[in-house]
Amino acid sequence: MLIQVNDVRLFVDVANSGLVPDGKGMREKPTLLMLHGGPGFDHTGFKEAFTSLADVAQVIFYDHRGNGRSEGDDPTAWNLGQWADDVKGLCDALGIVRPIVCGLSFGGFVAQAYATRYPDHPGKLILLSTAAKIDFPTIFATFARIGGPEIGALAESYWLNPTAEGRARYLKECVPFYRHRRDQPPADFSRVIMRTEVALHFNGPHNEHGRFDFRPDLANLRCPVLLMAGEHDPIIPLPLVEATAAAIPAHLLRFERLIGCGHDIHGDAPETVFGTIRAFLADEPSATGAEGRTPKLADRRSRPEPSQP
């Protein structure tokens, strides 16, 4: 369905009911708002996996402005500030109070923009394979370490000069290294609606991708935060995630460092990732907004797991 949000209509899909029978009464599940990666993609790439959380939350997917099935053809509005305002606007339009906002990769950039602009709005924040600031030389070096010098050079060529042709080659040859487990197939984009022009507008060190830095503002967060990242992630290398963790108030943070995982942590270690998210959803925040336990920095060693939870 299309929902009017600010000056455009966003495509929104609700996976399940939020109000469910529970004995002789009704129980309201928390709302989990999913922010997809990209930009230039849509929500379908992670829909099947994250719908598995429907038993513990009402899961809502949508396409960012200018992406997928959503409206928004004005390039001047393809920026993190507008995408963040759209998160708040969508919640207002749907009457969602204290949402649990989950951002994956680029969706995590949007989630940070939203949470730092509206720190009193989210109930909880889940950041998966994302960072508060991007350092491209670190990305190039990590691609070369994980995929070899040719893959490192190809990644550098695309990100330094984003073109449609370079993006097509990057998706074919570099993206398979987003998943660390080589016994599993890479992400399948056959169902995804691609908006290459949005990616080219945002991507690279000379565009907003290389300019944003949420680290100073993360200190103002007021809700519990779950941050998860793979140690073999080439596009969001672990040192960038660790710097993000250091910028978040320690009493709000749960940081899971996943050993044996790449960028697609929910594909490399689904049982670990979804088990951790379920535990985070079940935690009741204290009166000060922090979770009811000490801050956690964890290394998780992933076991061989099925590719779907």
Secondary structure, 3 states (H helix, E strand, C coil): CEEEECCEEEEEEECCCCEEEECCEEEECCEEEEECCCCCCCHHHHHHHHHHHHHCCEEEEECCCCCCCCCCCCHHHCCHHHHHHHHHHHHHHHCCCCCEEEEECHHHHHHHHHHHHCCCCCCEEEEECCCCECCHHHHHHHHHHHHCHHHHHHHHHHHHCCCHHHHHHHHHHCHHHHCCCCCCCCCCCCCCCCCHHHHHHHCCCCCHHHHCECHHHHCCCCCCEEEEEECCCCCCCHHHHHHHHHHCCHHHEEEEEEECCCCCHHHHCHHHHHHHHHHHHHCCECCCCCECCCCEEEEEECCCCCCCC
